[in-house]
Amino acid sequence: MSETDSLERWLQRFLEHLRHERRLSPRTCEHYQRDIQRLLAWCREQGVAQWRLLSQPQVRGYIANRHRKGISGKSLQRELSSMRALYRYLLREGEADNNPAQGVRAPKVQRRLPVTLDADQLGQLLDVDADGPLAARDLAMMELFYSSGLSLSELISINIQDFDPRDAELEVTGKGDKTRRVPIGRKAMQALEHWLRMRPELAASDEPALFVSQRGQRIHPRSVQQRLKQWALRQGAGRNLHPHLLRHSFASHILESSGNLRAVQELLGHADISTTQIYTHLDFQHLASVYDAAHPRAKKKKQD
């Protein structure tokens, strides 16, 4: 087997490791594959025939080249993360002597604050007359997004057995197949119970999914996104509605009321609290706007 084939062979072994040992989702594995395929093509252009021959200066050169092409800092951070994961695997397998991506930094990323809805906007959005099975299902999904801070993939994966109407809690599966229990608010409980009474009109008795499509099968993520957009238009929300907007609103409102960042981290299922800390900036923005409006020496002078 040629040396260039060695690059591809070890990439395929790494992908098998991600699928079967780390049990990552197909979508996540696709991201890893795409990132490493780009690096592999660059290695061949540079005459790097084996993964062990790639040096840290070359990795820096690769990242600089990608940045000059207009690739964002966030994307480059993800590519570096993919490289580090590849080399951790190669080191374990004895196919590399060091991790050349370790210590290489991507350009700084200016974090965009997540958009949220205020309580009045959410009240208007969720004031839905759920008079049919589809409307009942949609209201239950929206209430659950906001009540429990679920991501789209978490909501889609919920099975009937994960929800006990006698217990205002729900077991959800997040990234890396990690499970956690989240509370369900009163309004969400009412919406879920209403949906469960209507669910047999759409779902077969042996269908495990909590939320199903018109065809009675587990609802597709794209369908959820489309239904939320339709409800936003119907309810006059005035903006594009998507699952993460409801999740962001949940996190922001909980933090604003409690000030407990650790609790919000647990509720969202974030592995690293630094991911959750972005909501502290939202909270500070709110406080700053209150200050600007209320403090006598912060108010802008009226124009003559």
Salt bridges, closest charged atoms under 4 A:
GLU16 OE2 - ARG19 NH1 2.70
GLU16 OE1 - HIS20 NE2 2.95
GLU21 OE2 - HIS17 ND1 3.43
GLU21 OE1 - ARG92 NH1 2.98
ASP35 OD1 - ARG38 NH1 3.24
ASP35 OD1 - ARG78 NH2 2.78
GLU79 OE2 - ARG38 NH1 3.64
GLU79 OE2 - ARG66 NH2 2.57
GLU93 OE2 - ARG92 NH2 3.00
ASP97 OD1 - ARG52 NH1 3.24
ASP138 OD1 - ARG137 NH2 2.94
ASP138 OD2 - ARG227 NH2 2.58
GLU154 OE2 - ARG180 NH1 2.72
GLU154 OE1 - ARG247 NH1 3.97
ASP164 OD2 - ARG166 NH2 3.12
ASP167 OD2 - ARG181 NH2 3.80
GLU169 OE1 - ARG181 NE 3.03
GLU171 OE1 - ARG181 NH1 3.68
ASP177 OD2 - ARG23 NH2 3.75
GLU256 OE2 - HIS286 NE2 3.46
